[in-house]
């Protein structure tokens, strides 16, 4: 069982967003952008689940 939950919500501008919240309350990740509909925000969640289950970690020097 996961220790995190995706939350879908509307922001102050009325746009839909998602965030991944650990059971300790810390936000692990968020959508980074607002969506026009709840459906689009949910599609964003599904994209993250599908495309990054084993994503590589890469160091980037800046």
N, C-alpha and C positions, 0 to 999 in steps of 0.2 A: 504494500500500500504506500502511496506517495505521501511525503511530508509537506506537500504544497498543493495549493488550489488556485485555479484560474478564476479571477473575478472580472466580470463585465459590468461596466458602469457608464454613466454619462458625466461629462465634465461640466465646468461652469459655462462653457460656450455651447452646450447642448450636443456635443459630439460624443460618439461612443468610443470607449477605450477599454483595454484589458490590462491586467497586471497579474503576475504570478506571485503568490504570497505563501511563504513558508508557514508552517503551523505555529512558529514562534512570533509571527506577526511581521517579520522582515519581508520587504518587497525584493524579490529575486530578479525580476525582469518586468518590463512594461512595454506597451505597444509603441511608444515613442511618437505616435501620431494619433490624431483623432479620425474616426470613421463616420461616414454619413449615416450608417445604419448598424443596428445590432448584428445583423447577418454578416456584414463585412468584418466587424470586429471578431466575430466567431470564426470566420474564415481565416483571419490572421492567426488566431490561436491554433487552428488545425494545421496551418502551414508551418508554424514553429514545431509542433509535435512531429509532423511528418518529415521535415527537412533537417532537423538538428538533434535527433536523439543521441547521436554519437559524434557530435561535432568536434573537430580537432581544435585544440587551443594553440594559438600562434602568438609568440612575442613580437611586438611591433615597436621598434625603436623610434622615438620621435624627437 
